[in-house]
Amino acid sequence: MRKPIRSAQLLLVAGLAGSSGMALPAAASDALWSLQAGVSRCVETSQAQPCRQAEARVKGLTRNPAYARASHLCQEEISELSQVIALLPLRDAVPNEVMASVADVQQACLPYGF
């Protein structure tokens, strides 16, 4: 079972990104934080409509300019989250795992300016 990401971990990732020369704009995490809110609504209800909206947010990350320069790990985590969200309305996914997947996306993608 994956552990949820902590604020200190995000700060560490942000610090490492900044010291390594990776772009990390001030609003870089906006897409990642709004993703968490959208997925939370899906997890809370497990209803089709909120989950479709959450899926759309995840797919929106692939259209973000940062996606093209993101690591393979970041892209893979986005893909995995998209697949897991689709399983929630079918009751084939555990809400804790879905939120852990959101944390994985945040951690893997934050350094790339999402």
QUIDA-V194189 format. One line per field, one symbol per residue. ss: DSSP state (~ for helix, > for strand, _ for the rest). psi: psi as a letter, one per 30 degrees, with the letter a starting at -180 (. if undefined). Layout:
ss = ???
psi = ???
//
This chain:
ss = ______~~~~~~~~~~~~~__________~~~~~~~~~~~~~~~~__~~~~~~~~~~~~~~~~_~~~~~__~~~~~~~~~~~~~~~~~______~~~~~~~~~~~~~~~~~~__
psi = kkkkkleeeeeeeeeeeeffgkkilegegeeeefeeeeeeeeeefgleeeeeeeeeeeffeffkffeeglleeeeeeeeeeeeeeffeffggkkeeeeeeeeeeeeeffefgg.
//
